[in-house]
Amino acid sequence: MRPAQRRPQSRNRRVSNVRQRRQQHLLDVKVRSRKAAQHRARRVLAVLSRVVLLAALCAAIYAGTREGARRLFFENPDYTVKTIELQTDGTLQREQILDAADLHEGENIFRVNLSRVHDLIQQLPQTDEVQIVRKLPSEIDVRVVERKPVAWITSEKEISDPFASDSAFLVDARGVLMKEKKLLPEYLGLPVILGCSSEWLEVGKVVESPEAKTALELLRLSSRSFLQMRFQIREIDVSESYRLLVTDKNHSRVMFGYNDLETQLRRLEQFLVYCDDSKQELATLNLLVQRNIPVTFAPRPVAVINDTIEPAVEPRIMKAIPVHPSETMSPAPKARPSSKPPLKTIPTQRQKTD
């Protein structure tokens, strides 16, 4: 008999059991994870190498650029500061500005910190604006616009010479206090703000008291065309907390309040126009009053001259009377010869007898 033919195995028949399949799966996972880790390590190493190479390249470029800049610019004698052109419109001296800014010739022009120099010059009390320009290869231009003083200010109630007083300061329109080393003649004609004792006055400080601010505002408003010609302020007394006592060049005394200066100045203009039309001079004026404003006028110059210079109608003639009547009978001593011409005698009128 023929042996029985074996039945061919099916292709989809599993050759292992469940346990073997699990072990085969674990082996496949371990192999794949190991390959993935190696792949990630190679990628990280490639990235790190690129970063290190880029950093080294940047460092080399930076070092080369710095060395080239040092040799070409910072240590090049062609870029040494040889000229410092300084322009100012006030009384600041060249040495004073350069010392304050720590700026001197002979330095490398690229080592000069322009922003620092600008800040140092701006700290001077007299400085209003600063402009600094670097001009290659060896010049620096400095232009300074100084503050323009508009008045003197002091805590004293009376001051005769602000030039010689240590308690008098110059002040600009913004209220910045200054002390000029070189005083110009036009400073003597500036108005004086007296009696500002409500705050401590110091160079470089900005006045904060309402009295001083109101006085500066009054000076600004009074600089209009008509008032500037007709009412030139010479003194402003701010010692009282309720009023400003203003004296002009003609010694007119006007009392202002601290509020609504523009309205008070309009009233003052009306009075000045009236004075011009009536040919009178204003003596005192109280603008604190809203209605029925008190005002006085100075005496006319003709009346003052007539009272002081015009002689009397019948001048009195004084006669000498001897102390002792017996002295009139004694002979007069001989007069010494004199080189002066003899004085003329003026005969007096005899009294008529009845």
Buried (B, 14 or more C-beta within 10 A) or exposed (E): EEEEEEEEEEEEEEEEEEEEEEEEEEEEEEEEEEEEEEEEEEEEEEEEEEEEEEEEEEEEEEEEEEEEEEEEBEEBEEBBBEEBEBEBEBBBEEEBBBEBBEBEEEBBBBEBEEEEBBEBBBEBBBBBEBEBEEEEBBBBBBBBBBBEBBBBBBBBEEBEEBEEEEEBBBBBBEBBBBBBEEBEEEBEEBBBBBBBBBEEBEEEBEBEBEBBBBBBBBBEEBEEEEBEEBBBBBBBBBBEEEBBBBBBEEEBBBBBBBEEBEEBBEBBBEBBEEBEEEEBBBBEBBBBEEEEBEBEBBEEEEEEEEEEEEEEEEEEEEEEEEEEEEEEEEEEEEEEEEEEEEEEEEEEEEEEEE
